[in-house]
Amino acid sequence: MNEKLLKNLNNGINDLNPYKPGKPISEVMKEYGLTDIIKLASNENPLGASKKVLSALKGLENEIHLYPDGSSVKLKTKISEIEGVPSEHVIVGNGSNEILELCAKAFINSDKNAIASRHSFAVYKLITQSLGTKLREVPTIDWSHDLENFPKYVDKDTSIIFIANPNNPTGTYNNHDQVVNLLRNVGEDILVVLDCAYYEYVEKEDYVRTNELLNEFDNLIITKSFSKAHGLASLRVGYGVASKGIIAALNKIRQPFNVNSFAQELAYFSLCDKDHISESVRVNSLGMEFLEDEFSRLNIKYIDSVGNFISFKTKRATHEIYEDFLRNGIIIRPIESYDMPNFLRVTIGTASENSAFIETLEQLL
């Protein structure tokens, strides 16, 4: 190991741990000698992609030797139509994670700081700390972002605020008025990133009205993903909507050809299939209700969630029950790394997958 070279690492990187995604199916099969696996670890859509998307796959192989559209014009035009904004207000990324990273790169300097909630999406810390800045974490109230308390953590060096709404891994959300109040109480020179990766699943009337927010606040960017309700997680595609000035700044540092042709085309067709999203939300709602009822029956504490996942608490050590689930062919997600000891997160699956999860959980208690 070249110690002299590693001494030149960005100071923030030395204190980071790599992001650990849900365990892949192939690895569990090999490790435990299993053939049938239920994956409920990564908040993927159990229904998969829409039929329109699968049909659109045919013929795409003929263009695999060509570079993709570097500006994602077709997809961006469709997004702008749906969001009700000019295309100059939209940026498409290699997953919404890329948009989050572009925001940090564009607006963070080493002498600045960023703010996010405790128990929030792990990528915020990875991004900000890798750039040599500090992430200030605001304590939660009942697992929800305490947005009223955020301004107390802001100082002259604060440049960016991250808000996951709904939040991962807690599944909690903040309503429209709470977000408006935050935006009105932080400086216009601070970029507020509203990460709405799970917004399709929210069925609350007081959830954020994104168009109203964007019309009022030009220091706001809203990010959305095709990995969850759209069922396109393997393609890595997402987007951001913001003022023309913010989008122009992000495009200056965006990698060329950042979104592959398959992702652009299939995301476009996914946006054309509203019925698939509606069915995905319906299945999720039924599954969520089932798991909540079963958790209550088993006297298991859980966090009310508006996403496509739910986090629950066990009396047993997290790693033990996680390993036991793996032995039974079910992959869920331990979330101790989010400073949530004894909590695990499970994705809402199909009816049969949810039943298998509960049957296994009952055996392991």
For each residue, the residues with C-beta under 8 A, 3 or more apart:
1: 6
2: 5 6
3: 6 7
4: 7 8
5: 2 8
6: 1 2 3 9
7: 3 4
8: 4 5
9: 6 13 14
10: 13 14 130 131 132
11: 14 15 132
12: 15 16 128 129 130 131 132 133
13: 9 10 16 129 130
14: 9 10 11
15: 11 12 129
16: 12 13 125 126 129 130
17: 20 337
18:
19: 122 123 126
20: 17 337
21: 41 42
22: 39 41 42 331 333
23: 27 28 41 326 331
24: 27 28
25: 28 29 37 39 331
26: 29 30
27: 23 24 30 31
28: 23 24 25 31 32 34 37 326 329 331
29: 25 26 32 33 34 35 37
30: 26 27 33
31: 27 28 326
32: 28 29 326 327 329
33: 29 30
34: 28 29 37 329
35: 29
36: 329
37: 25 28 29 34 329 330 331
38: 329 330 331 349 353 356 357
39: 22 25 42 44 331 347
40: 330 331 332 346 347 348 349 353 357
41: 21 22 23 331 332 333 345 346 347
42: 21 22 39 233 333 347
43: 168 198 228 307 308 309 347
44: 39 227 228 231 233 347
45: 48 49 228 229 230 231 233 280 308
46: 283 347 348 349 350 353
47: 231 276 279 280 283 350
48: 45 231
49: 45 53 54 230 231 232 266 270 276
50: 53 54 230 231 269 270 273 275 276
51: 54 55 273 276
52: 55 56 269 270 272 273 276
53: 49 50 56 57 231 232 266 269 270 273
54: 49 50 51 57
55: 51 52 58 269
56: 52 53 60 265 266 269
57: 53 54 60 262 266
58: 55
59: 62
60: 56 57 63 64 261 262 265
61: 64
62: 59
63: 60 66 261
64: 60 61 261
65:
66: 63 261
67: 70 257
68: 72 257 259 260 261 264
69: 72 73 74 261 264
70: 67 256 257 258
71: 76
72: 68 69 75 76 92 259 264
73: 69 76 77 87
74: 69 77 78 264 265 268
75: 72 78 79 92 237 239 259 264 265 267 268 271
76: 71 72 73 79 80 87 90 91 92 239
77: 73 74 80 81 87
78: 74 75 81 82 268 271 272
79: 75 76 82 83 87 90 92 239 241 271
80: 76 77 83 84 85 86 87 89 90
81: 77 78 84
82: 78 79 271
83: 79 80 89 90 210 211 241
84: 80 81 211
85: 80 89 90 211 214 241
86: 80 89 244
87: 73 76 77 79 80 90
88: 244 247 248
89: 80 83 85 86 214 241 242 243 244 247
90: 76 79 80 83 85 87 239 240 241 247
91: 76 99 102 239 240 242 247 250 251 254
92: 72 75 76 79 237 238 239 258 259 264
93: 96 97 98 99 102 237 238 239 240 254 258 259
94: 97 98 236 237 238 255 258 259 263
95: 98 225 227 236 237 238
96: 93 99 100 195 197 223 224 225 227 238 239 240
97: 93 94 100 101 123 238
98: 93 94 95 101 102 238 254 258
99: 91 93 96 102 103 221 223 238 239 240 250
100: 96 97 103 104 123 124 127 162 193 195 223
101: 97 98 104 105 127
102: 91 93 98 99 105 106 250 253 254
103: 99 100 106 107 160 191 193 221 240 250
104: 100 101 107 108 114 127 128 131 160
105: 101 102 108 131 253
106: 102 103 249 250 252 253
107: 103 104 112 159 160 191
108: 104 105 112 114 128 131 133 159 160
109: 112 133 159
110: 131 132 133
111: 133 157
112: 107 108 109 133 157 158 159 160
113: 133 134 135 136 155 157 158 159
114: 104 108 124 128 133 134 135 136 158 159 160 161 162
115: 135 136 137 138 150 153 154 158 160 161 162
116: 120 121 124 125 135 136 137 138 161 162 163 164
117: 120 137 138 140 145 146 163 164 167
118: 137 138 139 140 339
119: 140 143 167 169 170 338 339 340
120: 116 117 124 137 145 162 164 167 168
121: 116 124 162 164 167 168 195
122: 19 125 126 337 338
123: 19 97 100 126 127
124: 100 114 116 120 121 127 128 135 162 164
125: 16 116 122 128 129 135
126: 16 19 122 123 129 130
127: 100 101 104 123 124 130 131
128: 12 104 108 114 124 125 131 133 134 135 160
129: 12 13 15 16 125 126 132 133 134 135
130: 10 12 13 16 126 127
131: 10 12 104 105 108 110 127 128
132: 10 11 12 110 129
133: 12 108 109 110 111 112 113 114 128 129
134: 113 114 128 129
135: 113 114 115 116 124 125 128 129
136: 113 114 115 116 153 158
137: 115 116 117 118 120
138: 115 116 117 118 145 146 149 150 153
139: 118 146 149
140: 117 118 119 143 144 145 146 170 172
141: 144 146
142: 172
143: 119 140 167 170 172 303
144: 140 141 167 170 172 173 174
145: 117 120 138 140 150 163 164 165 167 172 174
146: 117 138 139 140 141 149 150
147: 150 163 174 178 179 181 182
148: 178 181 182
149: 138 139 146 152 153
150: 115 138 145 146 147 153 154 161 182 185 186
151: 154 182 185 186
152: 149
153: 115 136 138 149 150 158
154: 115 150 151 158 161 186 187 190
155: 113 158
156:
157: 111 112 113
158: 112 113 114 115 136 153 154 155 161 186 187 190
159: 107 108 109 112 113 114 189 190 191
160: 103 104 107 108 112 114 115 128 190 191 192 193
161: 114 115 116 150 154 158 182 186 190 191 192 193
162: 100 114 115 116 120 121 124 193 195
163: 116 117 145 147 174 179 182 192 193 194 195
164: 116 117 120 121 124 145 167 168 195 197
165: 145 173 174 179 194 195 196 199 208
166: 171 172 173 196 198 199 201 202 305 306 307
167: 117 119 120 121 143 144 145 164 170 171 172 173
168: 43 120 121 164 171 197 198 307 309
169: 119 309 311 333 335 338 340 343 345
170: 119 140 143 144 167 303 305 311
171: 166 167 168 303 304 305 306 307 309 310 311
172: 140 142 143 144 145 166 167 303 304 305 306
173: 144 165 166 167 202 204 207 306
174: 144 145 147 163 165 178 179 208
175: 178 179 204 206 207 208
176: 179 180 206 207 208 209 212 213
177: 180 181 206
178: 147 148 174 175 181 182
179: 147 163 165 174 175 176 182 183 194 208 213
180: 176 177 183 184 213 216
181: 147 148 177 178 184 185
182: 147 148 150 151 161 163 178 179 185 186 192
183: 179 180 186 192 213 216 217 219 220
184: 180 181
185: 150 151 181 182
186: 150 151 154 158 161 182 183 190 192
187: 154 158 190
188: 218 219
189: 159 219
190: 154 158 159 160 161 186 187 219
191: 103 107 159 160 161 219 220 221 246
192: 160 161 163 182 183 186 217 219 220 221
193: 100 103 160 161 162 163 221 223
194: 163 165 179 208 210 213 220 221 222 223
195: 96 100 121 162 163 164 165 223
196: 165 166 199 208 210 222 223 224
197: 96 164 168 223 224 225 227 228 238
198: 43 166 168 201 202 228 229 306 307 308
199: 165 166 196 202 207 208 210 224
200: 228 229 277 280 281
201: 166 198 228 229 281 284 306 307 308
202: 166 173 198 199 207 306 307
203: 281 285 306
204: 173 175 207 306
205:
206: 175 176 177
207: 173 175 176 199 202 204 306
208: 165 174 175 176 179 194 196 199 213
209: 176 212 213
210: 83 194 196 199 213 214 222 241
211: 83 84 85 214 215
212: 176 209 215 216
213: 176 179 180 183 194 208 209 210 216 217 220 222
214: 85 89 210 211 217 220 222 241 242 243
215: 211 212
216: 180 183 212 213
217: 183 192 213 214 220
218: 188 242 243 245 246
219: 183 188 189 190 191 192 243 246
220: 183 191 192 194 213 214 217 242 243
221: 99 103 191 192 193 194 240 241 242 246
222: 194 196 210 213 214 240 241 242
223: 96 99 100 193 194 195 196 197 238 239 240
224: 96 196 197 199 238 239 240 241
225: 95 96 197 228 230 237 238
226: 230 232 235 237 238 263 267 270
227: 44 95 96 197 230 232 233 236 237 238
228: 43 44 45 197 198 200 201 225 231 233 308
229: 45 198 200 201 277 280 281 308
230: 45 49 50 225 226 227 267 270 271 277
231: 44 45 47 48 49 50 53 228 270 276 280
232: 49 53 226 227 235 237 263 266 267 270
233: 42 44 45 227 228 236
234:
235: 226 232 260 262 263 266 267
236: 94 95 227 233 263
237: 75 92 93 94 95 225 226 227 232 259 263 264 267
238: 92 93 94 95 96 97 98 99 197 223 224 225 226 227
239: 75 76 79 90 91 92 93 96 99 223 224
240: 90 91 93 96 99 103 221 222 223 224 247 250
241: 79 83 85 89 90 210 214 221 222 224
242: 89 91 214 218 220 221 222 246 247
243: 89 214 218 219 220 246 247
244: 86 88 89 247 248
245: 218 248 249
246: 191 218 219 221 242 243 249 250
247: 88 89 90 91 240 242 243 244 250 251
248: 88 244 245 251 252
249: 106 245 246 252 253
250: 91 99 102 103 106 240 246 247 253 254
251: 91 247 248 254
252: 106 248 249
253: 102 105 106 249 250
254: 91 93 98 102 250 251 258
255: 94 258
256: 70
257: 67 68 70 260
258: 70 92 93 94 98 254 255
259: 68 72 75 92 93 94 237 263 264
260: 68 235 257 263 264
261: 60 63 64 66 68 69 264 265
262: 57 60 235 265 266
263: 94 226 232 235 236 237 259 260 266 267
264: 68 69 72 74 75 92 237 259 260 261 267 268
265: 56 60 74 75 261 262 268 269
266: 49 53 56 57 232 235 262 263 269 270
267: 75 226 230 232 235 237 263 264 270 271
268: 74 75 78 264 265 271 272
269: 50 52 53 55 56 265 266 272 273
270: 49 50 52 53 226 230 231 232 266 267 273 276
271: 75 78 79 82 230 267 268
272: 52 78 268 269
273: 50 51 52 53 269 270 276 277
274: 277 278
275: 50 278 279
276: 47 49 50 51 52 231 270 273 279 280
277: 200 229 230 273 274 280 281
278: 274 275 281 282
279: 47 275 276 282 283
280: 45 47 200 229 231 276 277 283 284
281: 200 201 203 229 277 278 284 285
282: 278 279 285 286
283: 46 47 279 280 286 287 348 350 351
284: 201 280 281 287 288 308 348
285: 203 281 282 288 289
286: 282 283 289 290 351
287: 283 284 290 291 348 349 350 351 354
288: 284 285 291 292 305 308 310 348
289: 285 286 292 293
290: 286 287 293 294 351 354 355 358
291: 287 288 294 295 302 310 346 348 354 357 358
292: 288 289 295 296 302 310
293: 289 290 296 297
294: 290 291 297 298 358
295: 291 292 298 300 301 302 310 312
296: 292 293 299 300
297: 293 294
298: 294 295 358 361 362 365
299: 296
300: 295 296 312 313 314 361 365
301: 295 312 313
302: 291 292 295 305 310 311 312 313
303: 143 170 171 172 310 311 312
304: 171 172
305: 166 170 171 172 288 302 309 310 311
306: 166 171 172 173 198 201 202 203 204 207
307: 43 166 168 171 198 201 202 310
308: 43 45 198 201 228 229 284 288 347 348
309: 43 168 169 171 305 345 346 347 348
310: 171 288 291 292 295 302 303 305 307 345 346 348
311: 169 170 171 302 303 305 335 340 343 344 345 346
312: 295 300 301 302 303 343 344 345 346
313: 300 301 302 342 343
314: 300 318 321 342 343 344 365
315: 342
316: 320 321 342 364 365
317: 320 321 342
318: 314 321 322 334 335 336 341 342 343 344
319: 322 323 334 336
320: 316 317 323 324
321: 314 316 317 318 324 325 344 364
322: 318 319 325 326 332 334 344
323: 319 320 326 327
324: 320 321 327 328 364
325: 321 322 328 330 331 332 360 361 364
326: 23 28 31 32 322 323 329 330 331
327: 32 323 324
328: 324 325 360 363 364
329: 28 32 34 36 37 38 326
330: 37 38 40 325 326 356 357 360
331: 22 23 25 28 37 38 39 40 41 325 326
332: 40 41 322 325 344 345 346 347 357
333: 22 41 42 169 344 345 346 347
334: 318 319 322 337 343 344 345
335: 169 311 318 338 340 343 344 345
336: 318 319 339 340 341 342 343
337: 17 20 122 334
338: 119 122 169 335 343
339: 118 119 336
340: 119 169 311 335 336 343
341: 318 336
342: 313 314 315 316 317 318 336
343: 169 311 312 313 314 318 334 335 336 338 340
344: 311 312 314 318 321 322 332 333 334 335
345: 41 169 309 310 311 312 332 333 334 335
346: 40 41 291 309 310 311 312 332 333 357
347: 39 40 41 42 43 44 46 308 309 332 333
348: 40 46 283 284 287 288 291 308 309 310 354
349: 38 40 46 287 352 353 354 357
350: 46 47 283 287 353 354
351: 283 286 287 290 354 355
352: 349 355 356
353: 38 40 46 349 350 356 357
354: 287 290 291 348 349 350 351 357 358
355: 290 351 352 358 359
356: 38 330 352 353 359 360
357: 38 40 291 330 332 346 349 353 354 360 361
358: 290 291 294 298 354 355 361 362
359: 355 356 362 363
360: 325 328 330 356 357 363 364
361: 298 300 325 357 358 364 365
362: 298 358 359 365
363: 328 359 360
364: 316 321 324 325 328 360 361
365: 298 300 314 316 361 362
